[in-house]
Amino acid sequence: MVREKISGNHFTNFIGFSIHTIDAGYIEGSLSLEQHHLQQMEFVHGGVTATVSDIVMGFAAFTLVKKGQGVVTVEMKVSYFNPGKGDTLHAIGRVVKAGSRLHFCESELWVHKGNQQTLIAKGTATMALVSSEDIKR
């Protein structure tokens, strides 16, 4: 169910992000960095970082929902630590607390260049569980 949802996410596919690990409440994936992912000073654009953070937290939350449910982002915060200069952006998303209506999530984003890796950002988000009926409205 999760892989189908991921493959049907047009924006995730458009930016080139791919998921490698899926467990209950946990997602890991990566993005090969290209020129269009970078800002004018040649490191990962903050919007790309925020987007990937949202993707991994959202899909981590989605791993815990029942059939016919989905998740939407209610609020999100991203703290930026270092410029993202590297070849690959690696992201981890996990659910910290799963509730009946809300899931609280966190993310870590790293850039890799050769054998070196640098933590560039951490995110937190609240995801609301929604039903198919909620989405149709």
Order of alpha helices (4+ residues) and beta strands (2+ residues): alpha-alpha-beta-beta-alpha-beta-beta-beta-beta-alpha
